[in-house]
Amino acid sequence: MIWRACFKRGVPQDKADTLVVGDLASGTDSELARITFPTQFVTTPAWSPDGRRLAVGVLTPEGGGRVSVRVIDIESGRQETI
């Protein structure tokens, strides 16, 4: 079994938010996704049951602010807004 965690990390100097996947066994982490202000991640990432994807809420400034759900494939980094 692979023990991983995903969390949001702000990068203020780049005006960006990142999603980071950490390997709990090795203590290493890698950036999965990055978005820049004014778009931002606004929810805690949630794992799919099979551990292959993450879902996270994304706020965009369109129309005064709109939240959508973005699904991200862990292996490829491919993103889909649903």
C-alpha distances in whole Angstrom, upper triangle without the diagonal:
4,6,10,13,16,20,23,25,29,31,34,36,35,35,32,29,25,22,19,15,14,11,11,10,13,15,16,17,19,21,20,23,27,30,33,36,37,34,31,28,29,26,22,20,18,15,15,13,12,11,13,16,17,21,23,27,29,33,36,39,41,43,43,39,37,33,31,27,25,22,21,18,16,16,20,21,23,25,26,29,29
4,6,10,13,16,20,22,25,27,31,32,31,32,28,25,22,18,16,12,11,8,8,8,11,12,13,13,15,17,17,20,23,26,30,32,34,31,28,25,26,23,20,17,16,13,14,13,11,9,11,14,15,19,21,24,27,30,33,36,38,41,40,36,34,31,29,25,23,20,18,16,13,14,17,18,21,22,24,26,27
4,7,10,14,17,19,23,25,28,30,29,30,26,23,20,17,14,10,9,6,6,7,9,10,11,12,14,16,16,19,22,25,28,31,32,29,26,23,24,21,18,15,14,12,14,14,13,10,13,14,15,18,19,23,25,28,31,35,37,39,39,35,33,29,28,24,22,20,18,17,14,15,19,19,21,22,24,26,27
4,7,10,14,16,19,21,25,27,26,26,23,19,16,13,10,7,5,5,5,8,10,10,10,9,11,13,12,16,19,21,25,27,28,26,22,19,20,18,15,12,12,10,13,13,13,9,11,12,12,15,16,20,22,25,28,31,33,36,35,31,29,26,24,21,19,17,15,14,11,13,16,16,19,19,21,23,24
4,7,10,12,16,19,22,24,23,23,20,17,14,10,8,6,5,7,7,11,12,10,11,9,11,12,12,14,17,19,22,24,25,23,19,16,17,15,11,9,10,9,12,14,14,10,12,12,11,13,14,17,19,22,25,28,30,33,32,28,27,23,22,19,17,16,14,14,12,14,17,16,18,18,20,22,23
4,7,10,13,16,19,21,20,20,17,13,10,7,5,4,6,9,10,14,14,13,12,9,10,10,9,11,13,16,18,20,22,19,16,12,14,12,9,7,8,8,12,14,15,11,12,11,9,11,10,14,15,18,21,25,27,29,28,25,23,20,19,16,14,13,12,13,10,14,16,13,16,15,18,18,20
4,6,10,13,16,19,18,17,14,10,8,6,5,7,8,12,12,16,16,14,13,10,11,10,10,11,12,14,16,18,19,17,13,10,11,10,7,7,10,11,15,17,18,15,16,14,11,12,10,13,14,16,19,22,25,27,26,23,21,18,18,16,15,14,13,15,13,16,18,15,18,17,19,19,20
4,7,10,13,15,15,14,10,7,6,5,6,9,11,15,16,19,19,16,15,12,12,10,10,10,10,11,13,14,15,13,10,7,9,9,8,8,12,14,17,20,21,17,18,15,12,12,10,11,12,14,16,19,22,25,23,20,19,16,16,15,14,15,14,16,15,18,18,15,17,16,18,18,20
4,7,9,12,12,11,9,6,5,6,7,10,12,15,16,20,19,16,14,11,11,9,11,10,9,11,12,13,15,14,11,10,12,12,11,12,15,17,20,23,24,20,20,18,15,16,13,14,14,16,18,20,23,26,24,21,21,19,19,18,17,18,16,18,17,19,20,17,19,18,20,20,23
4,6,9,9,8,6,5,6,9,10,14,15,19,20,24,22,19,18,15,14,11,13,12,10,10,10,10,13,12,9,9,11,13,13,14,18,20,23,26,27,24,23,21,18,18,15,15,14,15,16,18,21,24,22,20,20,18,19,19,18,19,18,21,19,22,22,18,21,19,21,21,24
4,6,6,6,5,6,7,11,12,15,17,20,22,25,23,20,18,15,14,12,14,12,9,10,9,10,13,13,11,12,15,17,17,17,21,23,26,29,29,26,25,23,20,20,18,18,16,17,18,19,22,25,24,21,22,21,21,21,20,21,20,22,21,23,22,19,21,20,23,23,25
4,5,5,6,8,11,14,15,19,20,24,25,28,27,23,22,19,18,15,17,15,12,12,10,9,12,13,12,14,16,18,19,20,24,26,29,32,33,29,29,26,23,23,20,19,17,17,18,18,22,25,23,21,22,21,23,23,22,24,23,25,24,26,26,22,24,23,25,25,27
4,6,8,10,12,16,17,21,22,25,27,30,28,25,22,20,19,16,18,17,13,13,11,11,14,15,15,17,19,22,22,23,27,28,31,35,35,31,30,28,26,26,23,22,20,20,20,20,24,27,25,23,25,24,25,26,24,26,24,27,26,27,26,23,25,24,27,26,30
4,5,9,10,14,16,19,21,25,27,29,27,25,22,19,17,14,16,14,10,10,8,9,12,13,13,15,18,20,21,21,25,27,29,33,33,29,28,26,23,23,21,20,18,18,17,18,21,24,23,21,22,22,23,23,21,23,22,24,23,25,23,20,22,21,23,23,27
4,7,10,14,16,20,22,26,27,30,29,26,24,20,19,15,17,14,10,9,6,6,8,10,10,12,15,18,19,20,24,26,28,32,32,29,28,25,23,22,19,18,15,15,14,15,18,21,20,18,19,19,20,21,20,22,21,24,23,25,24,21,22,20,22,22,25
4,7,10,13,16,19,22,24,27,26,23,21,17,15,12,13,10,7,6,4,6,9,8,8,10,13,15,16,16,20,22,25,28,28,25,24,21,19,18,15,15,13,13,13,15,18,21,20,17,18,17,18,18,16,18,17,20,20,22,21,17,18,17,19,19,22
4,7,10,13,16,20,21,25,24,21,19,15,14,10,11,8,6,5,6,8,10,8,6,7,10,12,13,13,16,18,21,25,25,22,21,18,16,15,12,12,10,11,13,15,18,21,20,17,17,15,16,15,14,16,15,18,17,20,19,15,17,15,17,17,20
4,6,10,13,16,18,21,20,18,16,12,10,7,7,5,4,6,9,11,13,11,9,8,11,12,12,11,15,16,19,22,22,19,18,16,13,14,11,13,12,13,15,18,20,24,23,19,19,17,16,15,13,14,12,15,14,16,16,12,15,13,16,17,19
4,7,10,13,15,19,18,16,14,10,9,6,5,5,7,9,12,14,16,13,11,8,11,11,10,8,11,13,15,19,19,15,15,12,10,11,9,12,11,14,16,19,22,25,24,21,19,17,16,14,12,12,10,12,11,14,14,11,13,12,15,16,18
4,6,10,12,15,15,12,10,6,6,4,5,7,9,12,15,17,19,17,14,12,14,14,12,10,13,13,16,19,18,15,14,13,11,13,12,15,15,18,20,23,26,29,28,24,23,20,19,17,15,14,12,13,10,13,14,11,15,15,17,19,21
4,7,9,12,12,10,9,6,6,6,6,9,12,15,18,21,23,20,17,15,17,15,13,10,12,11,14,16,15,12,12,11,10,13,13,16,17,20,23,26,28,31,31,27,25,22,21,18,16,14,12,12,9,11,13,11,15,15,18,20,21
4,6,9,9,7,6,4,6,9,10,13,15,18,21,23,25,23,20,17,19,18,15,13,14,13,16,18,17,13,14,14,13,16,16,19,21,24,26,29,31,34,34,30,29,25,24,22,19,18,15,15,12,13,16,15,18,19,22,23,25
4,6,6,6,5,6,9,12,12,16,19,22,25,27,29,27,24,21,23,21,17,15,16,14,17,18,16,13,14,15,15,18,19,22,24,27,29,33,35,38,37,33,32,29,27,24,22,20,17,16,12,14,17,16,20,21,24,26,27
4,6,5,7,9,12,15,16,19,21,24,27,29,31,29,25,22,24,21,18,16,17,15,18,18,18,14,16,17,17,20,21,24,25,29,31,34,37,40,38,35,33,30,29,26,24,22,20,19,16,17,20,20,23,24,26,28,29
4,6,8,11,14,17,18,21,24,27,30,32,34,32,29,26,27,25,22,20,20,18,20,20,19,16,18,20,20,23,24,27,29,32,35,38,40,43,42,38,37,34,32,29,27,25,22,21,17,18,22,22,25,26,29,31,32
4,5,9,12,15,17,21,23,26,29,31,33,31,28,26,28,26,23,21,22,20,22,23,21,18,19,21,21,24,25,28,29,32,34,38,40,43,42,39,37,34,33,30,27,25,23,21,18,18,21,21,25,26,29,31,33
4,7,10,14,16,19,21,24,26,29,31,29,26,23,25,24,20,19,20,19,22,23,22,18,20,21,20,23,23,26,27,30,32,35,38,41,40,36,35,32,31,28,26,25,22,21,18,18,21,21,24,25,28,30,32
4,7,11,13,16,18,21,24,26,29,27,24,22,24,23,20,18,20,19,21,23,21,18,18,19,19,21,22,25,25,28,30,33,36,39,38,34,33,30,29,27,24,23,20,19,15,16,18,18,21,23,26,28,30
4,7,9,12,14,18,20,23,25,23,20,18,21,20,17,15,17,16,19,21,20,16,16,16,16,18,18,21,22,24,26,29,32,35,34,31,30,27,26,23,21,19,16,16,13,14,16,14,18,19,23,24,26
4,6,9,11,15,18,21,23,21,19,17,20,19,17,15,17,16,19,21,20,16,15,15,14,17,17,20,20,23,24,27,29,33,32,29,28,25,24,21,19,17,14,14,11,11,13,11,15,16,20,22,24
4,6,8,11,14,17,19,17,15,14,17,17,15,13,16,16,18,21,20,16,15,14,13,15,15,17,17,19,21,24,26,29,29,26,24,22,21,19,16,15,12,13,10,12,12,10,13,14,17,19,22
4,7,11,14,17,19,16,14,13,16,16,14,12,14,13,15,18,17,14,12,11,10,12,12,15,15,18,19,22,24,27,27,24,22,20,18,16,13,12,8,9,7,9,9,6,9,10,14,16,18
4,7,10,14,15,13,11,10,14,14,14,12,14,15,16,20,19,16,15,12,11,12,11,13,12,15,15,19,20,24,24,21,19,17,16,14,11,11,8,10,10,12,11,7,9,9,12,13,16
4,7,10,12,10,9,9,13,14,15,13,17,18,20,23,23,20,18,16,14,14,12,13,11,13,14,17,19,22,22,19,18,16,16,15,12,13,11,14,13,15,14,10,12,11,14,15,18
4,7,9,6,6,8,12,14,15,14,18,19,21,25,25,22,21,18,15,15,12,12,9,10,10,13,15,19,18,16,15,14,14,14,12,14,13,16,16,18,17,13,13,12,14,13,17
4,6,6,7,10,13,16,17,17,21,23,25,28,29,26,24,21,19,18,15,14,11,11,10,12,14,18,17,15,15,15,16,16,15,17,17,19,20,22,20,16,17,15,17,16,20
3,5,6,10,12,16,18,18,22,24,26,30,31,28,27,24,21,19,16,15,11,10,9,9,13,16,14,13,14,14,16,17,16,19,19,22,23,25,23,20,20,18,19,18,21
4,6,10,12,15,18,19,22,25,27,31,32,29,28,24,22,20,16,14,10,8,7,7,10,13,11,10,11,12,14,16,16,19,20,23,24,27,25,21,21,18,19,17,20
4,7,9,13,15,16,19,21,23,27,28,25,24,21,18,16,13,11,7,6,5,7,9,13,12,9,10,10,11,13,12,16,16,20,21,23,22,18,18,15,15,14,16
4,6,9,12,13,16,19,21,25,26,23,22,19,16,14,10,9,6,5,7,9,12,15,14,11,11,10,11,12,11,14,15,18,19,22,21,17,17,15,15,14,16
4,6,8,9,12,15,18,21,22,20,19,16,12,11,7,6,5,6,9,12,15,17,16,13,12,9,10,10,9,12,13,16,17,20,19,16,16,13,14,13,15
4,7,9,12,16,18,21,23,21,21,17,14,11,8,5,6,6,10,13,15,17,15,12,11,8,10,10,11,14,15,18,19,22,22,19,19,16,16,14,15
4,6,9,12,15,18,20,18,19,15,11,9,6,5,7,9,13,16,18,20,18,15,13,10,10,9,11,12,14,17,17,21,22,18,19,16,16,14,15
4,6,10,13,16,18,15,16,14,10,9,6,8,10,13,16,19,21,23,22,18,17,13,13,11,12,13,13,16,16,19,20,18,19,16,17,16,16
4,7,10,13,15,12,13,10,6,6,5,8,10,14,17,20,22,24,23,20,18,14,13,10,10,9,10,12,12,16,17,14,15,13,14,14,15
4,7,9,12,10,11,8,5,5,6,10,13,16,19,23,24,26,26,22,19,16,14,11,11,9,10,12,12,16,17,15,16,14,15,15,14
4,6,8,6,8,6,5,7,9,13,16,19,22,26,27,29,29,25,22,19,16,13,12,10,10,10,10,13,15,14,15,14,15,16,15
4,5,5,6,5,6,7,11,14,17,21,23,27,28,30,30,26,23,20,17,13,12,9,10,10,10,13,15,14,15,14,14,15,14
4,6,8,9,10,11,15,18,21,24,27,31,31,33,33,30,27,23,20,17,16,13,14,13,13,15,18,17,18,18,17,19,18
4,6,8,10,13,16,20,22,26,28,32,33,35,35,32,28,25,22,18,17,13,13,11,11,13,15,16,16,17,17,19,19
4,6,8,11,14,18,20,24,26,30,31,33,34,30,27,24,21,17,15,12,11,9,8,10,13,13,15,15,16,18,18
4,7,10,14,17,19,23,25,29,30,32,33,29,26,23,20,16,14,10,9,6,6,7,10,10,11,12,14,16,17
4,7,10,14,16,19,21,25,26,28,29,25,22,19,16,12,10,7,5,4,5,8,10,9,10,10,11,13,13
4,7,10,12,16,19,22,23,26,26,22,20,16,14,10,8,6,5,7,7,11,12,10,11,10,10,12,12
4,7,10,13,16,20,20,23,23,19,16,13,10,6,6,4,6,9,10,14,14,12,12,10,9,9,10
4,6,10,13,16,18,20,20,16,14,10,8,6,5,7,8,12,13,16,16,13,13,11,11,10,10
4,7,10,13,15,17,16,12,10,6,6,5,6,9,11,15,16,20,19,16,16,12,12,10,10
4,6,10,12,14,14,10,8,5,5,6,7,10,12,16,17,20,19,16,15,12,12,9,11
4,7,9,11,10,6,6,4,7,9,10,14,16,19,21,24,23,19,18,15,14,12,13
4,6,9,8,6,5,6,8,11,12,15,17,21,22,25,23,20,19,15,15,12,14
4,6,6,4,6,9,11,14,15,19,21,24,26,29,27,23,22,19,18,15,17
4,6,5,6,9,11,15,16,19,21,25,27,29,27,24,22,19,18,15,16
4,6,7,11,13,17,18,22,24,28,30,33,31,27,26,22,21,17,18
4,7,10,13,17,19,23,25,29,31,33,32,28,27,23,22,19,19
4,7,10,14,15,19,21,25,27,30,28,25,24,20,19,16,16
4,7,10,12,16,19,22,25,27,26,23,21,17,16,12,13
4,7,10,13,16,20,22,25,24,20,19,15,14,10,11
4,6,10,13,16,19,22,21,18,16,12,10,7,7
4,7,10,13,16,19,18,15,14,10,8,6,6
4,6,10,12,15,14,11,10,7,6,4,6
4,7,10,12,12,10,8,6,5,6,7
4,6,9,8,6,6,5,7,9,11
4,6,6,5,5,7,9,12,13
4,6,6,8,10,12,15,17
4,6,8,11,14,17,19
4,5,9,12,15,18
4,6,10,13,16
4,7,10,13
4,7,10
4,6
4
